[in-house]
Amino acid sequence: MGYRVVVAGATGNVGREMLNILAEREFPADEIAVVASSRSTGDIIDFGETGKTLKVQNIEHFDPKGWDIALFAIGSDATAIYAPKFAAAGCTVIDNSSLYRMDPDVPLIVPEVNPDAINGYTKKNIIANPNCSTAQLVVALKPLHDVAKIKRVVVATYQSVSGAGKAGMDELFEQSRNIFVGDQAEPAKFTKQIAFNVIPHIDKFLEDGSTKEEWKMVVETKKILDSKIKLSATCVRVPVFVGHSEAVNIEFENEISAEEAQKILREAPGVMLVDKREDGGYVTPVECVGEYATYVSRVRDDPTVDNGLSLWCVSDNLRKGAALNAVQIAELLGRRHLKKAA
């Protein structure tokens, strides 16, 4: 006996990726429903490469009673309306928005990092998925923290436009095309031209000069990994369609060498170490698209501090940063709590 699973926001980038990953990983679902807003009702969506198709239902009229798990990719405003309804009906919500991430009664989960935290999901019957840039970062940090205890992290992100949804991807494509033919490349989704440019601004500005994206990385890393870790982030949007990259500098309490870190990361769950120290011996965003792993390269000692390392981290933000992590949470929930499938 398998699960009855709902994918909410199934017509968006992350929702479609959730369906692909459910199919790829052969999640034990007896039935899958896809729901979205009224403007998508009746649309037909592929269930991965299985050859099966699913018809989109209107989330406003959908009855969640009797369904086991709902994967939400509908944004914070809609989640605020529908997540409590689904949860109250007995359908556990795994939410990709930022709405519940810092709620003390909602676990924020990266299965390779803090699986035991899922035990608190019954308080609201909701589990939060972290921000895309946080998810890949903590996967890389966790095995190193276990060995040498991290004191401080300084990270600069290079985040793809797919993190801003289809509109962000369309804007990069259209601006690039316009520039090649000599037309204007006016920004609409982003605050400045994104084609052939980088923008050190993601989400809203806060009073201290940081952005909300940077704040998310700080508070989410603390909640998921260790509240004592100090973290400074600079989040940058770059003209890449899919795949987030991060340049990470780490200061540890205990001694650890680059060679030791490489050995640890080579065996770490969810991590793929590609660090050959030669031309092309590292991973770039183009190469991580469609992959499950968080790739780590350029691991090296930082001689400017005691017990310091620097590394490069790359991951498909639509997968580990969103859809894959949500499906992994569903798998963890099934193994530990629901236990409907053998």
Disulfide bonds with the S-S distance in Angstrom:
none
